[in-house]
Amino acid sequence: MVSLEGDSFPDDVGWIRSDRLYLAGRTLDNGAFLQSPRIIQANGSTVGQDDFYQYSLNGFSGSEAFFAEWRVETTGSRDEMVGVGPASFVFSGDFGILYHFTIASNRVLFLRDSFVPAVWVDIDPGVPHEYRLNLFGEDLYEFFIDGDLIDFGVPEGVYSTEDSRIVFGARSVLVDSTTSWDYIRFGMIPEDGSEDYDSDGVVTHDDFYFAQECLSDRRTGISGGPENNAGPGCRFTDFDGDHDADILDFAEFQNLFRGP
């Protein structure tokens, strides 16, 4: 499992920053990674700034149960989507299989292929939303927003492959915008009820970092506690299989805990 939390610049933790002609400003603010692309004048023309990063998925090639989850908010309008802005998150590669998300303040576009119908989703502006893609080999893909299943179906093929990579970033096409990333996480889907988020075979402080979110209301669309659906990102901590994350599940986490 790979985790980019909002308290780090991506290129400080293994991501490759793209060499762009007009790089957008960026900063860390209160646990979030902020990108602030602007419309500027350069060489007598009006141009938009951008800022993009990529991470190779070579280590996950052929995974039978792969996930990526990201929490983001942007101020850019849906008008920016004509230029693949203001924010985008892309599962790409060289063999034609891709999953492409374009995110505006109040709308999301999900594309799998130019010959597959696009999925448009209206979202509430002014708040961050949590996005998740589950991939189960050649059998199934699932797309969630805030824990709600938005789209699913049969993939065009196995993803990821040796050439695959994740690319994300922000761009100004027509107007200035600000995009805030709380986190980006991806890797093998942990076994339900295992309490082992990073799938390394042992329950440690690393797993607790993620398990505690499932017991609180920090995660958008997930309230935690008895009888509240914990959502797909918290199934690893639902030890008793009742679809919520509560104190009974945390008690089992403590039984399995093996230290730092």
C-alpha positions in Angstrom: 0.0 0.0 0.0 1.2 3.5 -0.9 0.0 6.6 0.9 0.4 10.2 0.1 -1.1 12.2 3.0 -1.7 15.9 2.7 1.2 16.9 5.0 3.8 16.1 2.3 4.7 17.3 -1.2 4.3 14.4 -3.6 7.8 14.6 -5.0 9.2 14.3 -1.4 7.6 10.8 -1.0 8.3 9.0 -4.3 6.1 10.8 -6.9 7.6 12.3 -10.0 6.7 15.9 -10.7 6.1 16.6 -14.4 8.3 19.2 -16.0 5.7 21.8 -17.1 6.2 25.1 -18.9 4.0 27.1 -16.6 4.0 25.4 -13.2 1.3 26.3 -10.7 1.9 27.3 -7.2 1.6 24.8 -4.4 1.7 24.7 -0.6 0.9 22.5 2.4 -1.9 23.8 4.6 -3.5 22.2 7.6 -2.9 18.6 6.5 -3.8 19.2 2.8 -1.7 19.5 -0.3 -2.9 22.6 -2.2 -2.4 23.4 -5.9 -3.2 26.9 -7.1 -3.1 27.2 -10.9 -3.7 30.6 -12.3 -4.4 32.2 -15.7 -1.3 34.3 -16.6 0.1 36.4 -19.4 3.2 34.9 -21.0 4.9 35.8 -24.3 2.0 37.9 -25.3 -0.6 35.1 -24.8 -3.0 34.1 -22.1 -2.1 30.7 -20.7 -3.1 28.5 -17.8 -0.7 27.0 -15.2 -0.8 23.4 -14.1 1.0 20.9 -11.8 1.0 17.1 -12.3 2.6 14.1 -10.6 2.9 10.4 -11.5 3.7 7.2 -9.7 4.6 3.9 -11.3 2.4 0.9 -10.5 5.0 -1.7 -11.7 5.0 -3.2 -8.2 1.3 -3.9 -8.4 1.3 -5.5 -11.9 -1.4 -8.2 -12.3 -3.0 -7.6 -8.9 -6.3 -9.4 -8.5 -7.6 -6.9 -6.0 -6.3 -3.4 -6.4 -7.8 -0.1 -5.0 -7.1 3.6 -5.1 -8.8 6.2 -2.9 -8.4 9.9 -2.9 -10.1 12.8 -1.1 -10.1 16.1 -2.9 -11.9 19.4 -3.2 -11.6 22.0 -5.9 -13.0 25.5 -6.5 -12.8 25.2 -10.3 -16.1 25.2 -12.2 -17.4 22.6 -14.6 -16.5 25.0 -17.5 -12.9 23.9 -16.8 -13.7 20.3 -17.7 -13.4 21.1 -21.5 -9.7 21.3 -20.9 -9.4 18.3 -18.5 -9.5 20.6 -15.5 -9.6 21.9 -12.9 -8.5 18.5 -11.2 -7.9 15.1 -12.7 -6.9 11.7 -11.5 -5.9 9.1 -14.1 -5.0 5.4 -14.1 -2.9 5.3 -17.3 -0.6 3.0 -19.3 0.6 2.0 -22.7 -1.8 -0.8 -23.5 -5.1 1.1 -23.8 -6.7 0.3 -20.4 -7.3 3.4 -18.4 -9.6 4.9 -15.8 -9.9 8.7 -16.1 -11.5 11.1 -13.6 -12.0 14.9 -14.2 -13.2 16.7 -11.1 -14.8 20.1 -10.8 -16.4 21.8 -7.8 -19.8 20.4 -8.5 -19.4 17.7 -11.1 -17.3 14.6 -11.9 -16.6 12.9 -15.2 -15.6 9.2 -15.2 -14.2 7.8 -18.5 -12.9 4.2 -19.2 -12.6 4.3 -23.0 -13.6 6.6 -25.9 -16.1 3.9 -27.0 -17.6 3.4 -23.5 -20.4 5.9 -22.4 -19.1 8.6 -20.0 -20.4 8.7 -16.4 -21.4 12.2 -15.2 -22.1 12.8 -11.5 -23.2 16.0 -9.8 -21.6 16.6 -6.4 -22.1 19.2 -3.6 -19.7 22.1 -4.1 -17.6 23.6 -1.3 -16.8 20.3 0.5 -14.2 17.6 -0.1 -15.4 14.3 -1.5 -13.8 10.8 -1.2 -13.4 8.8 -4.4 -12.5 5.2 -4.6 -11.9 2.7 -7.5 -11.8 -1.1 -6.8 -10.4 -3.4 -9.4 -10.8 -7.2 -9.3 -8.7 -8.5 -12.2 -10.8 -9.2 -15.3 -14.0 -9.6 -13.4 -15.2 -6.3 -11.9 -14.5 -2.6 -11.4 -16.3 -0.5 -8.8 -16.4 3.3 -8.6 -17.5 5.0 -5.3 -18.1 8.6 -4.2 -18.3 9.1 -0.4 -18.9 5.4 0.1 -21.8 5.2 -2.4 -21.5 2.9 -5.4 -21.7 5.1 -8.6 -20.7 2.7 -11.4 -19.5 -0.9 -11.8 -19.0 -3.4 -14.6 -16.6 -5.7 -16.4 -13.2 -4.2 -17.0 -11.5 -4.1 -20.5 -8.7 -6.1 -19.0 -6.5 -6.5 -15.9 -5.1 -3.3 -14.4 -2.4 -2.6 -13.4 0.3 -3.9 -15.8 4.1 -3.3 -15.8 3.7 0.0 -17.7 0.8 1.4 -15.6 1.0 4.6 -13.5 -1.2 6.9 -11.6 -1.2 10.6 -12.6 -2.9 13.4 -10.8 -2.9 17.2 -10.8 -4.6 20.5 -11.3 -4.9 22.8 -14.3 -6.4 26.3 -15.0 -8.0 26.4 -18.4 -10.2 29.5 -18.3 -10.1 30.8 -14.7 -8.0 30.6 -11.5 -8.7 27.7 -9.1 -7.5 26.0 -6.0 -7.4 22.2 -5.5 -6.9 20.6 -2.1 -5.8 17.0 -1.8 -6.3 15.4 1.7 -4.8 12.1 0.7 -4.1 9.6 -2.1 -3.8 5.9 -1.2 -3.6 2.8 -3.4 -2.5 -0.8 -3.2 -3.8 -4.3 -2.6 -7.4 -4.3 -1.2 -7.0 -5.6 2.4 -8.9 -8.7 3.4 -12.3 -7.9 5.0 -12.1 -7.9 8.8 -8.3 -8.4 8.8 -7.6 -5.1 10.5 -4.5 -5.1 8.3 -4.9 -2.0 6.0 -1.5 -2.3 4.4 -1.7 -6.0 3.8 1.7 -6.7 5.3 0.5 -9.6 7.5 0.8 -7.8 10.9 -1.4 -5.3 12.7 0.6 -2.2 13.7 0.5 1.5 14.3 0.5 1.9 10.5 -2.9 0.2 10.4 -4.2 2.1 13.4 -3.7 5.4 11.5 -6.3 4.3 9.0 -8.5 2.3 11.3 -9.2 5.3 13.6 -10.7 7.1 10.6 -13.3 4.4 10.3 -14.3 5.0 14.0 -14.8 8.7 13.5 -16.6 11.2 11.3 -13.4 12.4 9.6 -14.2 10.4 6.4 -16.7 12.1 4.2 -19.8 9.9 3.9 -18.7 7.7 6.8 -19.9 8.3 10.3 -18.5 5.3 12.1 -20.1 3.7 15.1 -22.9 1.1 15.5 -25.3 0.5 12.6 -23.6 3.1 10.4 -22.4 1.7 7.0 -18.6 2.0 7.2 -18.2 2.0 3.4 -15.8 0.1 1.1 -12.7 1.8 2.6 -13.4 0.4 6.1 -14.3 -3.2 5.4 -10.8 -4.2 6.6 -11.7 -3.1 10.1 -15.2 -4.6 10.2 -14.1 -7.8 12.0 -17.6 -9.0 12.9 -19.0 -8.5 9.4 -21.9 -6.3 10.4 -21.0 -3.5 7.9 -20.1 -0.9 10.6 -16.9 0.0 12.4 -17.5 0.2 16.1 -16.0 -0.5 19.5 -16.4 -4.2 19.1 -14.2 -4.1 16.0 -11.7 -1.9 17.8 -11.5 -4.4 20.6 -10.4 -7.1 18.1 -7.9 -4.6 16.6 -6.4 -4.4 20.1 -6.2 -8.2 20.3 -4.4 -8.4 17.0 -2.1 -5.4 17.6 1.6 -6.3 17.5 3.3 -3.0 18.1 5.1 -0.4 16.0 
